[in-house]
């Protein structure tokens, strides 16, 4: 895959990320990509990236909830759902730290992803407290998503 160099090519990469097509290949191309960070382009680039990050966070959360629901009675399936969510959040964080993005924007996007992960972890721990055996809380704490 060709590394993006102009805004149009970046938009194509963002669409591939949104479609979750070959994430690793797209990420590698994006790491080598460049863009002229100038007024107009930077705002559109940032908006596109924000849309992709939000979309992927929502998809990751939805997928986790579906997997969680099917794995509530099976510890291994529940753990797989937690690990899958953590892996997806780590993948999103890799996207927002590519070299083409200026440091300030990287930090902003990283904070967004980490806040989402922290909120998910807190919510999972709060929900697990209703299990009086303590087993769910132990699983959630031993397989953190953040």
C-alpha positions as CSV (number, residue, x, y, z in Angstrom):
1,X,0.0,0.0,0.0
2,X,1.3,3.5,-0.9
3,X,2.0,5.9,1.9
4,X,-0.4,8.9,1.8
5,X,1.1,12.2,0.9
6,X,-1.8,14.4,-0.1
7,X,-5.1,15.0,1.7
8,X,-7.1,12.8,-0.7
9,X,-4.9,9.8,0.0
10,X,-5.2,10.4,3.7
11,X,-9.0,10.4,3.4
12,X,-8.8,7.0,1.6
13,X,-6.7,5.7,4.5
14,X,-9.2,7.0,7.0
15,X,-12.0,5.2,5.1
16,X,-10.0,2.0,5.1
17,X,-9.6,2.4,8.9
18,X,-13.3,3.1,9.3
19,X,-14.0,-0.1,7.3
20,X,-11.5,-2.0,9.5
21,X,-9.8,-3.3,6.3
22,X,-6.2,-4.5,6.7
23,X,-5.6,-2.3,9.8
24,X,-2.0,-3.2,10.1
25,X,-1.2,-2.5,6.4
26,X,-3.0,0.8,6.5
27,X,-1.3,1.7,9.8
28,X,2.2,0.9,8.3
29,X,1.4,3.1,5.3
30,X,0.2,5.9,7.5
31,X,3.3,5.8,9.6
32,X,5.4,6.5,6.5
33,X,2.9,9.1,5.2
34,X,3.4,12.9,5.1
35,X,1.2,15.9,4.9
36,X,1.7,19.6,4.7
37,X,0.3,20.8,8.0
38,X,-1.2,24.1,6.9
39,X,-4.3,26.0,7.6
40,X,-7.4,24.4,5.9
41,X,-5.8,21.0,5.4
42,X,-4.9,20.5,9.1
43,X,-8.5,21.3,10.2
44,X,-10.0,18.9,7.6
45,X,-7.4,16.2,8.5
46,X,-8.1,16.6,12.2
47,X,-11.8,16.3,11.6
48,X,-11.4,13.2,9.5
49,X,-9.2,11.6,12.1
50,X,-11.5,12.5,14.9
51,X,-14.5,11.0,13.0
52,X,-12.5,7.7,12.5
53,X,-11.3,7.6,16.1
54,X,-14.9,8.1,17.4
55,X,-16.3,5.6,15.0
56,X,-13.7,3.0,15.9
57,X,-14.3,3.6,19.7
58,X,-18.0,3.1,19.3
59,X,-17.5,0.0,17.2
60,X,-15.0,-1.4,19.7
61,X,-17.4,-0.7,22.6
62,X,-20.4,-2.2,20.7
63,X,-18.4,-5.3,19.8
64,X,-17.3,-5.7,23.3
65,X,-20.8,-5.5,24.7
66,X,-22.0,-8.1,22.2
67,X,-19.1,-10.4,23.1
68,X,-19.6,-9.7,26.8
69,X,-23.3,-10.7,26.6
70,X,-22.5,-14.0,24.9
71,X,-19.6,-14.7,27.4
72,X,-21.3,-13.8,30.7
73,X,-21.5,-17.4,31.7
74,X,-18.2,-18.4,30.2
75,X,-15.1,-17.0,31.9
76,X,-12.8,-17.7,28.9
77,X,-15.2,-15.9,26.5
78,X,-15.5,-12.9,28.8
79,X,-11.7,-12.7,29.1
80,X,-11.4,-12.9,25.3
81,X,-13.9,-10.0,25.0
82,X,-11.8,-7.9,27.5
83,X,-8.6,-8.7,25.6
84,X,-10.2,-7.9,22.3
85,X,-11.3,-4.5,23.5
86,X,-7.9,-3.7,24.9
87,X,-6.3,-4.7,21.6
88,X,-8.7,-2.5,19.6
89,X,-8.0,0.5,21.9
90,X,-4.3,0.0,21.6
91,X,-4.7,-0.1,17.8
92,X,-6.6,3.1,17.8
93,X,-3.9,4.7,20.0
94,X,-1.3,3.6,17.4
95,X,-3.2,5.4,14.7
96,X,-3.3,8.7,16.5
97,X,0.4,8.7,17.2
98,X,1.7,8.4,13.6
99,X,4.5,10.8,12.9
100,X,2.5,12.9,10.3
101,X,0.4,14.2,13.2
102,X,1.9,17.1,15.1
103,X,2.7,16.4,18.8
104,X,-0.1,18.6,20.2
105,X,-2.7,16.8,18.1
106,X,-1.3,13.4,19.0
107,X,-1.6,14.3,22.7
108,X,-5.1,15.5,22.3
109,X,-6.2,12.3,20.5
110,X,-4.3,10.0,22.9
111,X,-6.1,11.7,25.8
112,X,-9.4,11.0,24.1
113,X,-8.6,7.3,23.6
114,X,-7.2,6.9,27.1
115,X,-10.2,8.7,28.7
116,X,-12.5,6.3,26.8
117,X,-10.4,3.3,28.0
118,X,-10.4,4.6,31.6
119,X,-14.1,5.1,31.6
120,X,-14.7,1.6,30.2
121,X,-12.5,0.1,32.9
122,X,-14.2,2.0,35.6
123,X,-17.6,1.0,34.3
124,X,-16.6,-2.6,34.1
125,X,-15.2,-2.6,37.6
126,X,-18.4,-0.9,39.0
127,X,-20.6,-3.5,37.2
128,X,-18.4,-6.3,38.5
129,X,-18.9,-5.2,42.1
130,X,-22.5,-6.6,41.9
131,X,-21.0,-10.1,41.7
132,X,-20.7,-11.0,45.4
133,X,-18.3,-13.8,44.8
134,X,-15.7,-11.2,43.6
135,X,-14.8,-13.4,40.7
136,X,-15.9,-10.9,38.0
137,X,-14.1,-8.0,39.7
138,X,-10.9,-10.1,39.8
139,X,-11.3,-11.0,36.1
140,X,-11.9,-7.3,35.1
141,X,-8.9,-6.1,37.2
142,X,-6.6,-8.9,35.9
143,X,-7.5,-8.2,32.3
144,X,-7.7,-4.4,32.2
145,X,-8.8,-2.7,29.0
146,X,-6.8,0.5,29.8
